[in-house]
Amino acid sequence: MQLSEIFVRLGEATFTEQLKGISMGKLKTYKLYERLKTRCHLQKLNTETLRKAAPRLLDRISGGEEDLATEIAQCVLICHMDMIMAVLDFLQIPHEDGFFAKDADIASYLKEGWQQRVYDEFQDKFSKGVLLLYINHLDWEMAKAETVFQPAAAAA
């Protein structure tokens, strides 16, 4: 599975929600602003231009632009470090402000069913779209997942 598949499977509404959570200030702090602007082929980068470009960006990602998917995922996630740290703490995964040690074996902490437990714990605390992106990104990057996690329907 590729990172682009996560965005595509989660759908356009979720993708748009993820883009809305990008902070231009944080992008500038982490020196990602110009990179995202260039990768998205935007003359001007702000929340409005990003929102308007969402369908076109998702089309490009659907077409296999992995570099764009990687760039957007990094920008979305860096803007939600509080959520990342909360999830890692919940899973008892050692980290330094949301970042892993270079040779850390993170996959060993990801026990069966961890995705649903994380989703259940944090779905009302953070943006569901961003939370789903992080769950899937962590699973893809650390556990080499081959499928996109979608939460189980809540019991009625």
Secondary structure, 3 states (H helix, E strand, C coil): CCHHHHHHHHCHHHHHHHHHCCCHHHHHHCCCHHHHHHHCCCCCCCHHHHHHHHHHHHHHHHCCCHHHHHHHHHHHHHCCHHHHHHHHHHCCCCCECCECCCCCCHHHHCCCCHHHHHHHHHCCCCCHHHHHHHHHHHHHHHCCCCCCCCCCCCCC
